[in-house]
Amino acid sequence: MTDRSGIFAGDDPFVIAKSWLTEAETTEPNDPNAIALASVDPDGLPNVRMVLLKEIEDAAFVFYTNYGSAKGQELTQSGKAAFVMHWKSLRRQIRVRGLVTREEGPQADAYYTSRSLQSRLGAWASQQSQPLASRGALMADVAKITVTHGPNPKRPPFWGGFRITPVEIEFWADGAFRLHDRFRWSRKTIHDPWNIQRLNP
């Protein structure tokens, strides 16, 4: 491909994604790693919510959550997900569609340990997405967990990572007169080479 500009340079979409995120970290006022994550329930009805992307690996994207939450159950059931990252300051976005697997090993333990103690205790206390009687009830559960698990709680077995391995990644950059630049990396399976195409705006 010969007509890609510098911001789309290279044939590795993960390198480009890392570069764009690094740039956004200096321009976005809040949470440059925020993504709108989409999943579907057993009836095929879509759900979407904001989560924080925690790592762009060499071949996948990783975030963390409660496996018992609505998104956790839906992702486990379908094994598929999509998300979009949008940076208003840069006028760019990245769209991803792919297959989902859990990250429940040392990498998840390390990330959990890196969080603040309050966040680690909160992960134990919150029955994410389930009905809650009151804020006071949640704080009471946090207090109980603090006594039970102490100052160095281990990662809950119901909490960990999801890894999205893409079959499609699209990079979008704003263009004059709404003639935006769009490039799509796509492949039939996660083992196939990428096909790169420029798309109409």
DRENFIZA-680697 format. One record per residue (C-alpha): residue in one letter; residue number from 0; x, y, z. Coordinates in nm, 3 decimals. Each point is the difference from the previous one (the first is absolute). Layout:
// residues N
<pt A NUM <X Y Z>> ...
// end
This chain:
// residues 201
<pt M 0 <0.000 0.000 0.000>> <pt T 1 <0.155 0.327 -0.110>> <pt D 2 <-0.243 0.278 0.094>> <pt R 3 <-0.001 -0.028 0.379>> <pt S 4 <0.117 0.305 0.196>> <pt G 5 <0.248 -0.009 0.286>> <pt I 6 <-0.256 -0.060 0.272>> <pt F 7 <-0.100 -0.325 -0.176>> <pt A 8 <0.357 -0.104 -0.080>> <pt G 9 <0.101 -0.365 0.026>> <pt D 10 <-0.170 -0.334 -0.044>> <pt D 11 <-0.045 -0.087 0.370>> <pt P 12 <-0.328 0.141 0.134>> <pt F 13 <0.102 -0.055 0.362>> <pt V 14 <0.304 0.225 -0.044>> <pt I 15 <-0.228 0.270 -0.144>> <pt A 16 <-0.252 -0.044 0.284>> <pt K 17 <0.274 0.033 0.262>> <pt S 18 <0.132 0.312 -0.172>> <pt W 19 <-0.343 0.162 -0.014>> <pt L 20 <-0.070 -0.081 0.365>> <pt T 21 <0.336 0.142 0.106>> <pt E 22 <-0.078 0.320 -0.189>> <pt A 23 <-0.348 0.017 0.155>> <pt E 24 <0.148 -0.025 0.349>> <pt T 25 <0.142 0.349 -0.047>> <pt T 26 <-0.316 0.157 -0.144>> <pt E 27 <-0.304 -0.165 0.160>> <pt P 28 <-0.104 0.156 0.334>> <pt N 29 <-0.146 -0.322 0.145>> <pt D 30 <0.047 -0.373 -0.059>> <pt P 31 <0.162 -0.013 -0.344>> <pt N 32 <-0.020 -0.380 0.027>> <pt A 33 <-0.381 -0.002 0.030>> <pt I 34 <-0.180 -0.228 -0.247>> <pt A 35 <-0.368 -0.053 -0.078>> <pt L 36 <-0.025 -0.378 0.028>> <pt A 37 <-0.283 -0.185 -0.174>> <pt S 38 <-0.129 -0.349 0.074>> <pt V 39 <-0.325 -0.189 -0.064>> <pt D 40 <-0.230 -0.184 0.239>> <pt P 41 <-0.129 -0.355 -0.069>> <pt D 42 <-0.289 0.146 -0.201>> <pt G 43 <0.237 0.195 -0.224>> <pt L 44 <-0.091 0.339 0.153>> <pt P 45 <0.309 0.225 0.007>> <pt N 46 <0.143 0.161 0.312>> <pt V 47 <0.262 0.273 0.008>> <pt R 48 <0.186 0.167 0.288>> <pt M 49 <0.321 0.191 0.069>> <pt V 50 <0.296 -0.190 0.143>> <pt L 51 <0.371 0.076 0.027>> <pt L 52 <0.238 -0.179 -0.233>> <pt K 53 <0.301 -0.103 0.205>> <pt E 54 <0.241 -0.137 -0.257>> <pt I 55 <0.062 -0.014 -0.372>> <pt E 56 <0.204 -0.315 -0.051>> <pt D 57 <0.182 -0.105 -0.316>> <pt A 58 <-0.312 -0.182 -0.123>> <pt A 59 <-0.293 0.089 0.228>> <pt F 60 <-0.174 0.252 0.226>> <pt V 61 <-0.052 -0.068 0.374>> <pt F 62 <-0.237 0.139 0.264>> <pt Y 63 <-0.119 -0.123 0.341>> <pt T 64 <-0.339 -0.049 0.163>> <pt N 65 <-0.222 -0.216 0.219>> <pt Y 66 <-0.078 -0.323 -0.186>> <pt G 67 <-0.344 -0.009 0.159>> <pt S 68 <-0.095 0.342 -0.138>> <pt A 69 <-0.233 0.033 -0.297>> <pt K 70 <0.291 0.061 -0.236>> <pt G 71 <0.201 -0.283 0.154>> <pt Q 72 <-0.280 -0.249 -0.050>> <pt E 73 <-0.078 0.121 -0.351>> <pt L 74 <0.362 -0.010 -0.113>> <pt T 75 <0.049 -0.347 0.146>> <pt Q 76 <-0.318 -0.126 -0.166>> <pt S 77 <0.063 0.141 -0.348>> <pt G 78 <0.379 0.007 -0.013>> <pt K 79 <-0.020 0.315 -0.212>> <pt A 80 <0.020 0.376 0.058>> <pt A 81 <0.042 0.335 -0.169>> <pt F 82 <0.118 0.336 0.125>> <pt V 83 <0.078 0.351 -0.113>> <pt M 84 <0.254 0.249 0.137>> <pt H 85 <-0.077 0.362 -0.082>> <pt W 86 <0.228 0.295 0.068>> <pt K 87 <-0.169 0.336 -0.053>> <pt S 88 <0.325 0.188 0.048>> <pt L 89 <0.167 -0.188 -0.287>> <pt R 90 <-0.314 -0.050 -0.209>> <pt R 91 <0.083 -0.368 -0.034>> <pt Q 92 <-0.156 -0.331 0.085>> <pt I 93 <0.082 -0.370 -0.009>> <pt R 94 <-0.263 -0.269 -0.048>> <pt V 95 <0.071 -0.363 0.091>> <pt R 96 <-0.195 -0.324 -0.047>> <pt G 97 <0.132 -0.334 0.118>> <pt L 98 <0.004 -0.313 0.210>> <pt V 99 <0.013 -0.001 0.378>> <pt T 100 <0.190 -0.216 0.248>> <pt R 101 <0.056 0.039 0.373>> <pt E 102 <0.327 0.113 0.158>> <pt E 103 <0.004 -0.175 0.339>> <pt G 104 <0.368 -0.065 0.053>> <pt P 105 <0.300 0.188 0.142>> <pt Q 106 <-0.069 0.299 -0.226>> <pt A 107 <-0.343 0.048 0.161>> <pt D 108 <0.152 -0.047 0.347>> <pt A 109 <0.265 0.263 -0.074>> <pt Y 110 <-0.252 0.254 -0.122>> <pt Y 111 <-0.229 -0.061 0.298>> <pt T 112 <0.292 0.048 0.239>> <pt S 113 <0.090 0.330 -0.170>> <pt R 114 <-0.339 0.152 0.084>> <pt S 115 <-0.061 0.204 0.315>> <pt L 116 <-0.104 -0.194 0.311>> <pt Q 117 <-0.345 0.162 -0.011>> <pt S 118 <-0.051 -0.116 -0.357>> <pt R 119 <0.114 -0.352 0.083>> <pt L 120 <-0.240 -0.022 0.294>> <pt G 121 <-0.276 0.149 -0.213>> <pt A 122 <0.047 -0.276 -0.258>> <pt W 123 <-0.070 -0.255 0.275>> <pt A 124 <-0.299 0.187 0.140>> <pt S 125 <-0.188 0.097 -0.317>> <pt Q 126 <-0.239 -0.249 -0.154>> <pt Q 127 <0.027 0.193 -0.324>> <pt S 128 <-0.321 0.055 -0.199>> <pt Q 129 <-0.216 -0.158 0.275>> <pt P 130 <-0.271 0.201 0.184>> <pt L 131 <0.129 0.200 0.300>> <pt A 132 <-0.216 0.100 0.298>> <pt S 133 <0.196 0.316 0.079>> <pt R 134 <0.342 0.165 -0.008>> <pt G 135 <0.023 -0.070 0.372>> <pt A 136 <-0.043 -0.372 -0.061>> <pt L 137 <0.289 0.003 -0.246>> <pt M 138 <0.226 0.186 0.242>> <pt A 139 <-0.091 -0.247 0.275>> <pt D 140 <0.106 -0.283 -0.230>> <pt V 141 <0.330 0.179 -0.067>> <pt A 142 <0.058 0.026 0.376>> <pt K 143 <-0.066 -0.373 0.045>> <pt I 144 <0.234 -0.087 -0.286>> <pt T 145 <0.270 0.222 0.151>> <pt V 146 <-0.012 -0.201 0.323>> <pt T 147 <-0.015 -0.334 -0.180>> <pt H 148 <0.273 0.054 -0.261>> <pt G 149 <0.226 0.252 0.173>> <pt P 150 <0.241 0.248 -0.159>> <pt N 151 <0.123 -0.229 -0.280>> <pt P 152 <-0.299 -0.181 -0.154>> <pt K 153 <0.057 -0.251 -0.277>> <pt R 154 <-0.179 0.039 -0.332>> <pt P 155 <-0.360 -0.125 0.024>> <pt P 156 <-0.062 -0.315 -0.206>> <pt F 157 <-0.299 0.175 -0.160>> <pt W 158 <0.206 0.300 -0.114>> <pt G 159 <0.260 0.017 -0.275>> <pt G 160 <0.083 0.093 -0.355>> <pt F 161 <-0.148 -0.039 -0.343>> <pt R 162 <0.223 -0.006 -0.306>> <pt I 163 <-0.148 0.108 -0.333>> <pt T 164 <0.190 -0.140 -0.299>> <pt P 165 <-0.122 0.190 -0.306>> <pt V 166 <-0.112 -0.121 -0.338>> <pt E 167 <-0.065 0.361 -0.100>> <pt I 168 <0.154 0.334 0.099>> <pt E 169 <-0.098 0.329 -0.160>> <pt F 170 <0.187 0.328 0.043>> <pt W 171 <-0.192 0.321 -0.065>> <pt A 172 <0.143 0.353 -0.018>> <pt D 173 <-0.196 0.319 -0.058>> <pt G 174 <0.027 0.158 -0.342>> <pt A 175 <-0.098 0.335 -0.149>> <pt F 176 <-0.356 0.027 -0.131>> <pt R 177 <-0.082 -0.332 0.174>> <pt L 178 <0.227 -0.183 -0.246>> <pt H 179 <0.148 -0.207 0.280>> <pt D 180 <0.287 -0.248 -0.029>> <pt R 181 <-0.096 -0.359 0.082>> <pt F 182 <0.221 -0.308 -0.020>> <pt R 183 <-0.115 -0.350 0.095>> <pt W 184 <0.220 -0.294 0.098>> <pt S 185 <-0.207 -0.320 -0.038>> <pt R 186 <0.051 -0.376 -0.007>> <pt K 187 <-0.227 -0.306 -0.002>> <pt T 188 <0.159 -0.163 0.306>> <pt I 189 <0.245 0.116 0.265>> <pt H 190 <0.268 -0.213 -0.166>> <pt D 191 <-0.029 0.158 -0.346>> <pt P 192 <0.208 0.291 -0.130>> <pt W 193 <-0.156 0.345 -0.003>> <pt N 194 <-0.167 0.146 -0.307>> <pt I 195 <0.025 0.381 0.000>> <pt Q 196 <-0.256 0.213 -0.182>> <pt R 197 <-0.078 0.369 -0.025>> <pt L 198 <-0.373 0.063 0.053>> <pt N 199 <-0.224 0.276 -0.122>> <pt P 200 <-0.079 0.258 0.270>> 
// end
